Amino acid sequence: MKSSVIIFPGSNCDRDMDVALKKFGFDNQMVWHDDSKIPKSDLIVLPGGFSYGDYLRCGSIAGKSRIIKSVIDFANSGGLVLGICNGFQILTETGLLPGILQQNKYLNFICKNVFVKIKNKENKYFKKIEKEVLKLHIAHNEGNYFCSNDELKSIEDNDQIAVTYCDHEGNDDEKNNPNGALKNIAGIFNKDKNILGMMPHPERMIDPFLSGEDGSIFFENLIESL
């Protein structure tokens, strides 16, 4: 299976994602933001980081970069597109996913391990994962997901909530919400479930020496599903 990771000026998780994808069997290639075409791929990843220094608004400049048209075309054709952290922000900026990512509720940068509850397994990203709760890592200042009431109704009606922040038992209530995200949302799909944006980093949890392996479960499922 072939994957492509898009590199933007300021990306800092692109190499981590490259290591993770290759570890679990993907033939990965790195694609520069100023390229116009993406090589043949089964999966495109928009990695975490601070694209263009997060000037103007997180992901806003990256959302207008030259490569994005190819990403949008690939997504609209049914291709799998995964956006992690800043990649999630870019996906909302392009309109591929609804809503926005605001500054964290308490105006602080959060860097810690969290638990997330899988809300929908009818998709290739989570289909064969037996666990209901995963331990992953977050590192962001703007991870507070928000959308309009109409968008929220549409998201809920179409089962587009992918993962929510929770405790180790899967309780996704307000006290387990690290950044103030609406409905504890940590990640969402588009309506067709081929696009996933989420704030937690599975690529940072692929080895016990990196404090956990639940990210391994995510990537193993993904390549098996593909």
C-alpha positions as CSV (number, residue, x, y, z in Angstrom):
1,M,0.0,0.0,0.0
2,K,1.3,3.4,-0.9
3,S,1.0,6.5,1.3
4,S,2.0,10.1,0.9
5,V,2.8,12.6,3.6
6,I,2.6,16.3,2.7
7,I,5.3,18.5,4.1
8,F,4.6,22.2,4.8
9,P,7.0,24.8,6.1
10,G,6.7,24.3,9.8
11,S,5.6,20.7,9.8
12,N,7.3,18.9,12.7
13,C,5.5,15.5,12.8
14,D,6.0,14.6,9.1
15,R,9.1,12.4,9.9
16,D,7.3,10.7,12.8
17,M,4.4,9.9,10.5
18,D,6.9,8.6,7.9
19,V,8.5,6.2,10.5
20,A,5.1,5.0,11.7
21,L,3.7,4.3,8.2
22,K,6.8,2.4,7.1
23,K,6.9,0.4,10.4
24,F,3.4,-1.0,9.6
25,G,4.0,-1.8,6.0
26,F,3.2,1.3,3.9
27,D,5.4,2.3,1.0
28,N,5.5,6.0,2.0
29,Q,6.7,9.0,0.1
30,M,7.2,12.6,1.2
31,V,5.6,15.3,-0.9
32,W,6.5,19.0,-0.8
33,H,3.7,21.5,-0.4
34,D,4.8,23.4,-3.6
35,D,4.4,20.3,-5.8
36,S,1.3,20.2,-8.0
37,K,0.7,16.5,-8.1
38,I,0.7,13.7,-5.6
39,P,2.2,10.3,-6.6
40,K,-0.2,7.3,-6.8
41,S,-1.4,6.8,-3.3
42,D,-3.9,4.8,-1.2
43,L,-3.6,7.2,1.7
44,I,-2.6,10.9,2.0
45,V,-1.6,12.3,5.4
46,L,-1.5,15.9,6.5
47,P,0.8,15.8,9.5
48,G,1.0,17.8,12.7
49,G,3.1,20.8,13.3
50,F,2.8,24.5,12.8
51,S,2.4,25.0,9.0
52,Y,3.7,28.5,8.0
53,G,4.2,29.3,11.7
54,D,0.4,29.3,12.3
55,Y,0.4,32.9,11.0
56,L,-3.1,34.4,10.4
57,R,-4.8,31.2,11.7
58,C,-3.8,27.6,12.1
59,G,-3.8,25.8,8.8
60,S,-5.1,28.8,6.9
61,I,-2.1,29.4,4.6
62,A,-1.5,25.7,4.2
63,G,-5.1,25.3,3.0
64,K,-4.2,27.6,0.1
65,S,-0.9,25.9,-0.9
66,R,-0.3,24.5,-4.3
67,I,-0.6,20.8,-3.4
68,I,-4.0,21.2,-1.8
69,K,-6.0,21.0,-5.0
70,S,-4.6,17.5,-5.6
71,V,-5.5,16.6,-2.0
72,I,-9.0,17.8,-2.5
73,D,-9.4,16.0,-5.8
74,F,-8.1,12.8,-4.2
75,A,-10.5,13.1,-1.3
76,N,-13.5,13.9,-3.5
77,S,-12.7,10.8,-5.6
78,G,-13.0,8.7,-2.4
79,G,-9.3,8.4,-1.5
80,L,-8.4,8.2,2.2
81,V,-7.1,11.4,3.7
82,L,-5.9,11.6,7.3
83,G,-5.2,14.9,9.0
84,I,-3.5,14.8,12.4
85,C,-3.4,17.9,14.7
86,N,-2.4,20.7,12.3
87,G,-3.5,18.4,9.5
88,F,-7.0,18.4,11.1
89,Q,-6.9,22.2,11.2
90,I,-5.9,22.3,7.5
91,L,-8.8,20.0,6.6
92,T,-11.3,22.4,8.2
93,E,-9.7,25.3,6.4
94,T,-10.2,23.6,3.0
95,G,-13.8,22.8,3.8
96,L,-13.1,19.0,3.5
97,L,-14.3,18.8,7.1
98,P,-16.9,21.0,8.9
99,G,-16.2,23.3,11.9
100,I,-13.1,25.0,13.2
101,L,-10.3,24.4,15.8
102,Q,-10.2,27.3,18.3
103,Q,-7.7,28.2,20.9
104,N,-7.9,25.9,23.9
105,K,-10.4,26.8,26.6
106,Y,-7.8,27.8,29.2
107,L,-5.6,29.5,26.6
108,N,-2.7,27.2,27.3
109,F,-0.6,24.8,25.2
110,I,-1.4,21.2,26.1
111,C,1.1,18.4,25.8
112,K,0.2,15.1,27.4
113,N,-1.2,11.6,26.9
114,V,-5.0,11.3,26.8
115,F,-7.7,8.7,26.3
116,V,-10.1,8.8,23.4
117,K,-13.2,6.8,22.8
118,I,-13.9,5.4,19.4
119,K,-17.4,6.4,18.4
120,N,-17.8,5.0,14.9
121,K,-16.1,1.8,13.6
122,E,-18.0,1.7,10.3
123,N,-15.0,2.9,8.4
124,K,-11.5,1.9,7.4
125,Y,-9.8,3.9,10.1
126,F,-11.2,2.0,13.1
127,K,-13.2,-1.0,11.6
128,K,-11.2,-3.9,13.1
129,I,-10.0,-2.3,16.3
130,E,-11.4,-4.4,19.2
131,K,-10.6,-1.8,21.9
132,E,-13.2,0.9,22.6
133,V,-10.7,3.3,24.2
134,L,-7.2,4.2,23.0
135,K,-4.4,6.0,24.8
136,L,-2.8,8.6,22.5
137,H,-0.9,11.9,22.7
138,I,-2.0,15.5,22.2
139,A,0.2,18.6,21.7
140,H,-1.7,21.7,20.6
141,N,-2.8,25.2,21.5
142,E,-5.8,25.3,19.1
143,G,-7.6,22.0,19.5
144,N,-10.9,23.3,20.8
145,Y,-13.3,21.9,18.2
146,F,-16.4,24.1,17.4
147,C,-19.1,24.2,14.8
148,S,-22.6,25.7,14.4
149,N,-25.7,24.1,15.7
150,D,-26.8,23.1,12.2
151,E,-23.3,21.6,11.5
152,L,-23.4,19.7,14.8
153,K,-26.8,18.2,14.0
154,S,-25.6,17.1,10.6
155,I,-22.4,15.6,12.1
156,E,-24.4,13.7,14.7
157,D,-27.1,12.6,12.3
158,N,-24.4,11.2,9.9
159,D,-22.3,9.5,12.6
160,Q,-19.3,11.7,11.8
161,I,-17.9,11.9,15.3
162,A,-14.9,9.7,15.2
163,V,-13.3,9.9,18.6
164,T,-14.1,11.8,21.8
165,Y,-11.9,12.7,24.8
166,C,-12.6,10.4,27.8
167,D,-11.1,8.7,30.8
168,H,-9.6,5.2,30.8
169,E,-13.0,3.7,31.3
170,G,-14.5,5.6,28.3
171,N,-16.4,8.2,30.2
172,D,-16.5,11.2,27.8
173,D,-17.9,13.8,30.0
174,E,-16.9,17.4,30.5
175,K,-14.3,16.7,33.3
176,N,-12.4,14.6,30.7
177,N,-12.3,17.4,28.2
178,P,-8.7,18.8,28.0
179,N,-9.4,21.8,25.7
180,G,-13.1,22.7,25.8
181,A,-14.0,21.0,22.5
182,L,-17.7,20.8,21.7
183,K,-19.1,17.5,22.8
184,N,-15.6,16.4,23.8
185,I,-14.8,15.9,20.0
186,A,-11.3,14.9,19.3
187,G,-11.8,13.8,15.7
188,I,-14.4,13.8,13.0
189,F,-15.1,12.3,9.6
190,N,-16.6,13.7,6.4
191,K,-20.0,12.2,5.5
192,D,-18.4,9.4,3.3
193,K,-16.0,8.5,6.1
194,N,-12.9,8.6,3.8
195,I,-11.6,11.7,5.5
196,L,-10.5,11.7,9.1
197,G,-9.2,14.7,11.1
198,M,-8.2,14.3,14.7
199,M,-6.1,16.1,17.2
200,P,-4.4,13.1,19.0
201,H,-1.2,11.8,17.5
202,P,-1.2,8.0,16.9
203,E,2.3,8.2,15.3
204,R,3.6,9.1,18.8
205,M,2.4,6.0,20.4
206,I,3.9,3.1,18.3
207,D,6.5,1.8,20.7
208,P,6.6,1.1,24.5
209,F,9.6,3.3,24.8
210,L,7.4,6.2,23.5
211,S,5.1,5.6,26.5
212,G,2.5,3.4,24.6
213,E,1.5,1.3,21.7
214,D,-2.2,2.2,21.0
215,G,-1.1,4.1,17.9
216,S,0.2,0.8,16.6
217,I,-3.3,-0.6,16.8
218,F,-4.5,2.3,14.7
219,F,-1.9,1.8,11.9
220,E,-2.2,-2.0,11.9
221,N,-5.9,-1.7,11.4
222,L,-5.5,0.9,8.7
223,I,-3.2,-1.1,6.5
224,E,-5.2,-4.2,7.1
225,S,-8.4,-2.4,6.1
226,L,-6.9,-1.1,3.0
